[in-house]
Amino acid sequence: MRVSQRSKIASFMVMDVMRHAAAKEAAGEDVIHMEVGQPATPAPETARAAAAHGLNSDTLGYTLALGRMNLRQRISEHYRDTYKVDVNASRIVITSGSSAGFVLTFLALFDTGQRVALPSPGYPCYRQILTALGQRPVLIETGPDTRWMPTVAALEAQHHAEPLAGVILASPANPTGTMITPERLAEIAAFCDANSIWLVSDEIYHGLSYDRPAQTALVASKRALVINSFSKYYSMTGWRIGWLIVPEDLVATIERLAQNFYISPPTLSQIAATAAFDGAKELEANKSVYATNRTLLSAGLTEVGLDRFAPADGAFYLYVDITKFSDNAANFARQMLDETGIAVTPGLDFDAHCGH
């Protein structure tokens, strides 16, 4: 019996590292987890208290496929207060984490065989989901000369070679932590609008920036689709709850897909997420810890000779050049875990060509 060719995608390598680290812990060894993009803190107290109340007072049945309206309205208020952007709650779609948001977005926007540009290094699941759906990821190599962000020139070259159907941006980015400037965001948005290319903005690390606030793509384009999540700033990875903001004329399309793929997002997580917005003081205290960690790691890595890394404007990552010590990131990471008990993820997960 044959299996689908669509299933033949690469592993999400960080999960493989987690499995190896878990095996060492099960054998009684100590492991310091620095391999996976999740906070060490729990959901804010306001969210946990709301969830506890919901367990005892709510039937926790299905919600509408687009999510509970009170959560959608709270997210609308967040965009008004944070970005000074008016987003009608009707355009907000609650999803089972940002991962479900990517599936819904890619299904709604791109047909089989269409090309979608994305930065490299970048979050590996972009290209794996696109590939599994029969779409064609187009990697835009970035580096220090472009501040690890794609340029309009690179996108124009790819679009001229063969038309692009979409562009994916992430700012702050995974794994580099870099942020796009408002000027370049506006240039890329204008390029996409002028060429009828969908702009998909991954903003799940918004809230976690240190020197300047991140700007939503909604400021630059009325046609941009925004994907966000409660996983990172709100410390709710395991709750699997996120959201999309889509143009009004796409809401019905996304709703039909969500009905059939997911029925509805988890109700208890929606209750907790609504209350998470009231935990700002606790969340900002968490963020100050990330800022301290960034300073400590930047100094400490430099002292031991790992002195070349992307400027971490936001998120909680450092993308580090190990060339002084190895040209095989996978072996280097495995050796680090085996010999020091520190779990890290090799750059190959984010860039198959230059991540060695």
N, C-alpha and C positions, 0 to 999 in steps of 0.2 A: 504494500500500500504506500503510495506516494504522499508526501505532505506538500502544502502550499509553498511555492517559491517565495511568496511574500513573507513567510516566517523566517527566511534565511537572512536575518540581519545580525549585525555584530552584537555581542554582549554590551551591556552598560557596565563598563569595567569597574566603576566605583563599587557596584554591588558585589562583584567578584572579590574585590579587596575586603569588603565588609564580611563576606562569608569566610575568608581566610582568617581575618581578625577574630571573628566569633569562634572559630575552631580553636584558636590559641587560648581564648578566654575560657572555653569549655574545658580545656586541658589544665586550667589553673594558672595560666600566665596572665600578667598584667599588660594591658594594651591602652595606649593613648590614642584616641580616635581623632584624627585630623584629615580623614579621607572623604567624608561625606558632608554635603552642604546643608547642615541643619544646626539650629541653635542648641546649646546645651541646656537652655532654660525651658520651663514648661509654658503652656499657654498662660496668658495673664490671669490673675485671680478673678477678675470680672467675668472672663469667659468660663472659667471652671465653675464658678458659683452659678452662672446661668445654666450651664449644662446639668449640674446637680439638681437644680430646681426643675429643669425640663424632664429629667428622668422620673421624677415623682409626680409631675402634674400634667404631662403631655402624652398623648397616645403615640406620638412619634411615627405617624403614618406617612404615606407619600405626601410630598408637596407638589405644587405645579412644576412642570419640567424646567421652567425658567428660574425657579427658586421662590422663596418666601418674599413677599413684597416689602415687608419691613426691613429685611436685610438689603434688598436692592435700593430702597430709599436711603438707607444709612450710607451705602457706598456712594450714592449720588451726592449726599451732603459732604462726604469726604472729598470729592473732587472739587466741589464749590469752595470748601474751606482751605484745602491744601494747594490747589492749582489755579483757583479762580476761573474754573471752567464749568459751564452748565451742562450737565449730562442728565437727560431725562431718565428716570428709573426704568422706563420701558425698554431702554437700550441696553440694560445691564442683565447679564445672564450668569446665574450662579452655577458653578461646575464642581465636579468631584476632583478638586485640585487643578492646578494649571495643566497637568497632563491631559485631562479630559478636555480642557480648553483648546489645547493644540490639535487634538483629534477632530473636534467639532469644527475648528477653524479651517484646517487643511481640507476636510471633506466638503465644507461649504464653498471654499474659494477655488480649489484647484482640481482640474480633471487629470485623469491618468496620462502620464507622459509629459505634463507641463513642468517647466523649470522654475525652481524657487531658489533665490540666492540667500545665502546665510554666511555669517562671518566664521572664519577659522583662524585661531582656535575658537571653539564655541561649544555650547551645551550639546552633547552627542545625541540626545534623544530627538532633537529637531530632525536630523538627517535620517535617523532610524525610522521614525514615524512616517516621514515623507516616503521613504523607500518602501515600507510595508504597504503603504496606500497606493503604490504604483506611480508616484510622482518622482521628480528628478531633482535632488538637491545639488546646487551649484555652489561650491565652496569659494569664498572670497578671502584669499590669504591676507592677513593683517600682521602688523608687527610694530616695533617701536616707532618707525617712521610715520605711521598713520595713527599712532596712539591706540593701536589694537582695535580700531574701528574701521569699517568699510568706508570707501570714498565714492563720491559720485562718478569719478573717472573710471574706477574699477567696475562699477555697476553698468555704466554706459558701454564699456567694452564688451561685457558679457551679453548685454541686451542687443548690441549690434551683431554679435556673432550668431546668436539665436535668441528669439524673444523670451524675456522673463515674464512669468505670470505673477510672481510675488517676491518680496524682499522681507527677511526677518532681521530685526534689530533687537539687541538686548543691552540695556543700560540702566544701572550698573551691570557689567557683563560677568558671566560665568565662563571660563575660570579666571579671567584676568582682573576683575574688579574695576576695570576702567569704565569711564562714563563718556558718552558722546557730548560734544559741545552743542549748545542750542543752535549755533549757526550751521553746523554740519547736519544736524537733525532737520532743520528747515530746508536745506539744499536737497537732501535725500527725499524728503516728503514731496517737494516740488517736482523732482525728477519722476517719482512714482505717479503722482497725479497727472503729469503731462503725458505719460506714456501708458496710462491705464493699467498700472501695475499695483497690486494690492500691497500695502505696507502693514506688516504685523509687528507690533511692538511688545516685546517681553519686558514687563516692568515689575517682575516679582521681587526685585531687590530694592524697589523704591522704599524710602524711609531709612535705608542703611547707606547713607552717604555722609562724608565727613567734612569736606571743605566747601561744598556748595550743594544746594538741593538738586535732585534730579528733576528733569522736565518731562512731562507726559507728551507723547506724540500727538495727543488730541489738540495741543496748542498749535501744532504745525500743519495738521491735515484733518479735515472733517471726515475723510474716508478711511482713516487709519483704524485698524482693529487693535485693541489693547488687551493683553492677557496679564492677569495679576493673580495673587494668591495670598492666603493667610499664613503660608508656611514659614516665611523667612522673618520679616520684621515682627510679625505677630506670634512667632514661635509655635506654630500649629501644624507642623509637618504631618504628623500621624492622623490628624483630623480629616485630611484629604478634602479641603474646601478652598475654592478659588472663584474667580469671576472673569467674564469677558465684557468688554464694551464694544458694541458693533453698530454700524450705521442702521438707521431705522428700517431701511428696506431689506435688511438681512435678518431681522429678528425672527420672522416666521420661518425662514429657512433653517436657522440654528435651532429653533424650537422643535421642528419636525425631527431633526437629527437627534436632539437630546431626548425626546420622547422615546424614540426607538432604541437608542444605544444605552441610555442610563435610567430612563423613567423619571428620576429626580435625584438631586444631590442628597446626601445624608442629612436628615432633619435635625438630629442632635447637633451636628457640626454647624448647621446654619444658626441654630439658637446661640451656640457659643460664639460664633463669629460676629453676630450682631452686637454682643456685649463686649467683644474684644476692643472695639473702638473706644470704650470707656476706660481702658487700661493704659492710657498714654504715659502716665508717670512711671509705671513699671517698665513699659517698653523702652522708654528713653533711657532708663537706668541700664537696661540690657545693652543698648547701643553704646553707651559709654564704655562698657567692658570690651566690646569689639574694637573700639578706638584704641584702648590701652593695649590690647593684644596685637593690633597692627603695628604699634610703635615698638613693642617688645620683639616681635618677630622680625621686623625690618632691621633692627639693630643687631639682633642675635644671629640671624642668617648671614649678615654681612661679616660679622666677626669670624665665622667659621668658613668663609670663602664663597658662600652662595650669595654673591653680591649683585647679581643681575636678575631683576624681576620686574614685572609690569607694575606701573604705579597704581596702587589699589585705592582708587577714588571712592569706592563704595563696596557693598557686599561684605563678605568675610573670607576672601581668598587671597592667596599669593601664588602667582604663576612664575615659577622659578627656573632659571637656566642652570642645568647641572653639568654643562659641557666640561668644566674643569675636572670633573670626577668620573663622568661616564657619558657614553653616547647611546645608552640603552635604558630609557626611563623605567620600563617595566621591571627589568632586573634590579635596578637601583631601588625602586620602591619595595620590591619583594625583600631585598637584603635589609633595607631599613627596618621593615616590620620584623623580620626574623632575628636580627641582631640587637635592635634597640627597643622593640615593642611599640614603635611609633608607626601608625598606619597612615599612609598618604596615597594619593592617586596619581599614577603616571600621566604625563602630558599626552600620551597616545590616545587616551580616552577622548580628548578634546580636539586633537589634530593628528590624523593618521599619517600625514605626510611629513610634518616638521616637529611632531611632538616627542621625538626620540630624545 
